[in-house]
Amino acid sequence: MLGFLLLLLNKRRKCVGKPVGACPCADPTCQVETVRGQSAHSGLKSSSAMQSPVSDSPVRPGFHRVEVQKTTWVVPDRYTTLWAIGSGAYGTVCSAIDQKTKEKVAIKKLYRPFQSLIHAKRAYRELRLLRHIQHDNVICLLNVFTPDSTLEKFQTFYMVMPFVAQDLGHIIKRKRLSDRIITYLFYQLLRGLKYIHSAGIIHRDLKPGNLAVSENCELKILDFGLARQTESEMTGYVVTRWYRAPEIIFNWMHYSQTVDVWSAACILAEMITGSVVFPGHDSIDQLKKILHLTGTPDTSLVQKMQSKDAQSFVKGLPPQKKRNFKEVFPAMSEKAVSLLEGMLLLDPEKRLTAKQGLAHPFLAEYHDPDSEPDSEPYDDSFESLELDVGEWKSLIHMEIMTFDPDNPGQTAV
């Protein structure tokens, strides 16, 4: 089985560093601020702690050991000046200086990636996705390594990605953005979504904290730990509640890329208004807040719901008509309201796609079909495989051993 999987691996490519464009705002006071100690990378909880050297058992040649926030990191000698910038449920992120390129990077260390079957498969999924991606508005993989010298000793690994100053969530909380910056950021978000959707990939966890923004207003989509391809059967509760599409709340088992479009629309509205659009206290309250704006589903949409419980619940709700979006969002331009209405449709089959959103008049200033590329085909046939933890570990180890940051297209297969 593992030998067969070797033939399915994609060729590696370097991350393209070209920016989409310069920040559209010439006024320095409108530029996005960078806050020391806050990072957009992976949408993790912010922290700040400098490294300290550690003396312990010998490490693999070419590596050195440091302690960051009482956690031991063993990294190649090329990465120095580690600084903890975030932590989350699945890993910790440090900034570092790559002495080879003289650039600042972000290094993600996964927490016990092989502690369970779920963790091992999630780690492999994220690694495969990051190796495939090559787009200005989506985070990519610069390097991946393990300090463990053999497969038998293999217990942890690190992924190196571009460092970006902070996430959109921090920015929204700190200041109100100009209309032009909002338009430019949202254009980049849809541009990135079009790319990953063209590969059949659904992000499934879009939120302001998973969108990195540089000082030049360049946006990158982060955190692909939950992403899957369209054809995969999916569990319902994966997106942070406030940005969750209604079909996920209705617990449809086969939803499409338009769940990301719904989340993107929530982010657009939040950038413009400065407030979360649907701040539900729980799933039921979330659904009620959505329906208060969109109105209750019609009969044809209710019949599409696979969950009988969801059908019964929605049928039991008092009928509500769709509200006037312009009255709900008086600060929005007519074009912004029009785009929002097309993206916040209850029926996912009628909702705008990312590609259609890019062509909307709201984004006319930046829309250029020739600079909005699709992805090369992405093979995620591994999703249907029934492997044990040891087999997933072997696949991850093989991915790491065949990755050459200087020649990412060269493989051992």
C-alpha positions in Angstrom: 0.0 0.0 0.0 2.7 2.5 1.0 4.7 1.7 -2.1 1.7 2.4 -4.3 1.2 5.8 -2.5 4.7 6.8 -3.5 3.5 7.1 -7.1 0.7 9.5 -6.1 2.9 12.2 -4.6 2.9 15.5 -6.4 6.0 17.3 -7.6 7.2 19.9 -5.3 7.3 23.6 -6.2 8.7 26.7 -4.6 6.5 29.2 -3.1 6.0 32.1 -5.5 6.9 35.3 -3.7 5.4 37.8 -6.1 3.0 40.2 -4.4 -0.4 40.7 -6.0 0.2 44.4 -5.9 1.2 47.3 -3.8 -1.0 48.6 -1.0 -3.8 50.6 -2.7 -3.6 53.4 -0.1 -0.9 55.9 -0.7 -1.5 57.6 2.7 0.9 56.1 5.3 -1.7 56.6 8.0 -4.0 54.1 6.3 -1.4 51.4 6.1 -2.0 48.3 8.2 -0.1 48.4 11.4 2.3 45.7 12.5 2.2 44.9 16.2 5.2 43.2 17.8 4.3 39.9 19.3 1.2 39.4 17.2 1.3 37.1 14.2 -1.3 36.0 11.7 0.6 32.8 11.1 -1.8 29.9 11.5 -4.3 32.0 13.5 -2.7 30.9 16.8 -2.9 32.6 20.2 -0.4 35.4 20.4 2.6 35.2 22.7 6.1 36.5 22.9 9.1 34.6 24.3 12.7 34.6 23.2 14.7 31.5 22.9 17.3 30.3 25.4 20.1 27.8 24.7 19.7 24.3 26.1 22.4 21.8 27.0 21.2 18.2 26.8 21.9 15.0 24.9 23.6 15.3 21.5 21.5 16.4 18.5 21.6 15.4 14.9 24.5 17.0 13.0 23.5 20.3 11.4 20.8 21.0 14.1 20.8 22.9 17.4 18.6 22.8 20.4 16.9 25.8 22.0 14.2 26.3 24.6 11.3 28.5 23.8 8.7 29.0 26.5 9.8 25.9 28.4 9.4 23.9 25.2 12.4 22.3 23.5 12.9 23.0 19.8 15.5 21.2 17.7 16.0 23.0 14.4 18.6 23.2 11.6 21.5 25.6 12.2 20.2 27.9 9.4 17.3 29.0 11.6 18.2 31.3 14.5 16.7 33.8 16.8 13.5 31.9 17.6 10.7 33.8 19.1 7.4 32.3 20.2 4.5 34.1 18.4 1.6 31.8 18.8 0.1 28.6 20.2 -3.0 26.6 19.5 -4.7 23.2 19.9 -2.4 21.5 17.5 0.9 23.3 17.5 3.2 26.2 18.4 4.6 28.8 16.0 7.9 30.6 16.3 9.4 33.3 14.2 13.0 32.8 13.2 15.7 34.2 10.9 16.7 32.0 8.0 20.5 32.7 7.8 20.6 31.3 4.3 18.1 33.7 2.8 18.4 36.4 5.6 14.6 36.5 5.7 12.2 36.1 8.6 10.1 32.9 8.6 7.5 31.2 10.7 8.2 27.7 12.0 5.3 25.5 13.1 5.9 22.6 15.5 3.0 20.2 15.8 2.0 18.9 19.2 2.5 15.1 19.3 1.4 14.5 15.7 1.3 10.7 16.1 -0.7 10.5 19.4 -3.8 9.3 17.5 -5.0 8.2 14.1 -6.9 11.5 13.8 -3.8 13.6 14.6 -1.6 11.6 12.2 -4.0 11.9 9.3 -4.6 15.6 10.0 -0.8 16.2 10.0 -0.4 14.4 6.7 -3.3 16.2 5.1 -1.9 19.6 6.1 1.6 18.7 4.8 0.3 17.5 1.5 -1.8 20.5 1.0 1.0 22.9 1.8 3.3 21.1 -0.6 0.8 21.5 -3.4 -0.1 25.1 -3.0 1.7 27.8 -5.1 -0.3 31.0 -4.9 0.4 34.6 -3.8 -2.7 34.7 -1.5 -2.3 31.3 0.1 0.4 30.2 2.5 2.9 27.8 1.1 5.7 25.5 2.5 9.3 26.8 2.4 10.8 23.8 4.2 9.9 20.8 6.3 12.3 18.9 8.6 12.6 16.5 11.5 15.5 16.4 14.0 14.9 12.6 14.3 17.5 10.7 12.3 15.5 7.6 11.4 11.9 6.5 10.9 12.2 4.4 14.1 13.0 7.5 16.1 10.6 9.8 14.2 8.3 11.6 16.7 8.0 15.2 15.6 8.5 17.5 12.7 8.4 21.2 11.8 7.0 23.1 8.9 8.6 26.4 7.7 6.4 29.0 6.1 6.6 32.7 5.2 6.3 35.0 8.1 3.5 37.6 8.0 3.1 40.3 10.6 -0.3 39.8 11.9 -3.8 38.5 11.2 -6.9 40.3 10.0 -8.7 39.7 13.3 -6.1 41.8 15.2 -6.3 44.5 12.6 -10.1 44.8 12.7 -10.0 45.1 16.5 -7.4 47.9 16.4 -8.7 50.2 13.7 -11.3 50.9 11.1 -10.1 50.1 7.6 -10.6 52.4 4.6 -13.0 51.3 1.9 -10.2 50.9 -0.6 -8.2 48.7 1.7 -11.2 46.6 2.5 -11.9 46.1 -1.2 -8.3 45.2 -1.9 -8.1 42.7 1.0 -11.4 41.1 0.0 -10.2 40.8 -3.6 -7.2 38.9 -2.5 -9.3 36.6 -0.3 -11.5 35.7 -3.2 -8.5 35.3 -5.5 -7.0 32.8 -3.0 -10.3 31.0 -2.6 -10.7 30.7 -6.4 -7.3 29.0 -6.5 -7.9 26.4 -3.8 -11.5 25.8 -4.9 -10.3 25.1 -8.5 -8.3 22.2 -6.9 -11.5 20.9 -5.4 -10.3 21.9 -1.9 -12.6 23.4 0.8 -10.8 25.4 3.5 -13.6 24.9 6.1 -12.2 27.2 8.7 -12.1 30.7 7.2 -12.1 33.5 9.8 -10.2 36.7 10.3 -7.7 34.9 12.5 -6.8 32.7 9.6 -6.0 35.5 7.2 -2.5 37.0 7.4 -2.0 40.6 6.3 1.4 42.1 5.7 2.5 45.8 6.1 1.8 46.2 2.4 -1.8 44.9 2.7 -0.9 41.6 1.1 -3.2 38.8 2.3 -2.6 35.1 2.6 -5.0 32.4 3.6 -3.6 30.3 6.5 -4.2 27.0 8.4 -5.2 24.1 6.2 -5.5 21.5 9.1 -9.2 21.1 8.4 -9.3 21.4 4.7 -10.5 18.6 2.5 -11.6 18.0 -1.1 -15.2 18.4 -2.2 -15.9 14.8 -2.7 -15.0 13.8 0.8 -17.8 13.2 3.3 -17.5 15.8 5.9 -18.6 16.4 9.5 -20.8 19.3 10.3 -19.1 21.4 13.0 -15.7 22.5 11.7 -15.9 26.2 11.1 -15.7 28.7 14.0 -19.4 29.3 14.8 -19.7 32.9 13.8 -18.5 32.3 10.3 -20.3 29.0 9.8 -22.5 28.5 6.8 -26.1 27.5 7.4 -25.8 24.2 5.6 -23.1 23.2 8.1 -25.5 24.0 11.0 -28.2 22.0 9.2 -25.6 19.2 9.2 -25.6 18.4 5.5 -23.0 15.7 4.9 -22.0 16.8 1.4 -21.5 20.5 1.2 -19.5 22.4 -1.4 -16.9 25.2 -1.6 -19.6 27.8 -1.1 -19.3 27.2 2.7 -16.0 29.2 2.3 -17.9 31.9 0.3 -20.4 32.3 3.2 -17.5 32.7 5.6 -15.8 35.2 3.3 -19.0 37.2 3.2 -19.1 37.3 7.0 -15.5 38.6 7.0 -16.3 41.3 4.4 -19.3 42.5 6.5 -17.1 42.5 9.6 -14.4 44.6 7.9 -16.9 47.2 6.8 -19.0 47.4 10.0 -16.3 46.6 12.6 -18.6 44.0 14.2 -19.3 40.3 13.9 -22.4 39.8 11.7 -23.7 36.7 13.3 -22.4 36.5 16.9 -24.3 33.4 18.0 -23.9 32.1 21.6 -24.5 28.5 20.4 -25.5 26.7 17.2 -29.2 27.3 17.7 -28.7 31.0 18.4 -26.3 31.2 15.4 -29.0 29.8 13.1 -31.6 32.2 14.5 -29.4 35.2 13.9 -28.8 34.1 10.3 -32.4 33.6 9.6 -33.3 36.9 11.1 -31.4 38.5 8.3 -31.9 36.1 5.4 -35.5 35.0 6.3 -36.5 31.4 6.8 -35.8 28.8 4.1 -38.4 28.0 1.5 -39.9 24.5 1.1 -37.5 23.5 -1.7 -34.5 24.3 0.5 -35.9 22.5 3.5 -36.4 19.3 1.4 -32.7 19.4 0.5 -31.7 19.0 4.2 -30.6 15.4 4.8 -31.2 15.7 8.6 -34.8 15.1 9.5 -34.2 16.8 12.8 -33.0 19.9 11.0 -36.1 19.8 8.8 -38.3 19.6 11.8 -36.5 22.4 13.6 -36.7 24.8 10.6 -40.3 24.0 9.9 -41.1 24.8 13.5 -39.6 28.3 13.3 -41.9 31.3 12.9 -41.8 32.5 9.2 -39.5 35.4 8.7 -39.0 37.5 5.5 -35.6 38.5 4.3 -34.6 41.9 5.6 -33.4 44.8 3.5 -29.6 44.5 3.5 -29.1 48.2 2.8 -31.1 49.0 5.9 -29.2 46.5 8.0 -25.8 47.7 6.6 -26.3 51.4 6.0 -22.6 52.1 5.9 -22.1 49.8 2.9 -22.1 50.9 -0.7 -24.7 49.6 -3.1 -22.1 47.4 -4.8 -20.9 45.9 -1.4 -24.5 45.2 -0.4 -25.2 43.5 -3.8 -22.1 41.3 -3.4 -23.0 40.4 0.2 -26.5 39.4 -0.8 -25.2 37.1 -3.5 -22.8 35.5 -1.0 -25.2 35.1 1.9 -27.9 33.2 0.1 -29.2 30.3 2.2 -29.2 27.9 -0.7 -25.6 27.0 -1.4 -26.4 26.0 -4.9 -27.6 29.6 -5.6 -24.8 31.3 -3.7 -22.0 33.0 -5.7 -18.8 31.2 -6.2 -15.4 32.8 -5.5 -14.9 33.1 -9.3 -18.2 34.8 -9.7 -17.5 37.1 -6.7 -14.3 38.2 -8.4 -16.2 39.4 -11.4 -18.7 41.4 -9.3 -18.6 45.2 -9.8 -17.6 45.7 -6.2 -14.1 44.4 -7.2 -13.9 45.9 -10.6 -10.9 48.0 -9.7 -8.8 44.9 -9.1 -10.4 42.1 -11.1 -8.2 40.7 -13.9 -9.0 37.2 -15.1 -5.5 36.8 -16.4 -4.0 37.2 -13.0 -6.4 35.0 -11.1 -5.0 31.5 -11.8 -6.5 28.1 -11.1 -4.6 25.4 -9.3 -3.0 22.3 -10.9 -5.0 19.2 -10.1 -4.7 18.0 -6.5 -4.7 14.4 -5.6 -6.2 13.6 -2.2 -7.0 9.9 -2.8 -5.3 9.2 0.5 -8.4 10.5 2.3 -10.2 7.3 1.6 -7.4 5.1 2.8 -7.7 3.1 6.0 -4.2 3.3 7.5 -2.9 2.9 11.0 -0.8 5.5 12.8 2.5 3.8 11.9 1.6 3.9 8.2 0.6 7.6 8.3 3.9 8.3 10.1 5.8 6.5 7.3 4.1 8.6 4.7 4.9 11.8 6.5 8.5 10.8 7.0 8.8 10.0 3.3 7.4 13.4 2.4 10.0 15.1 4.6 12.9 13.0 3.3 12.0 13.8 -0.3 11.5 17.6 0.2 14.5 19.7 -0.8 14.0 23.4 -0.2 16.6 24.2 -2.8 15.1 21.9 -5.4 11.4 21.4 -4.4 10.5 19.9 -7.7 12.9 17.0 -7.3 11.5 13.9 -5.7 12.8 10.5 -4.8 10.1 8.7 -6.7 
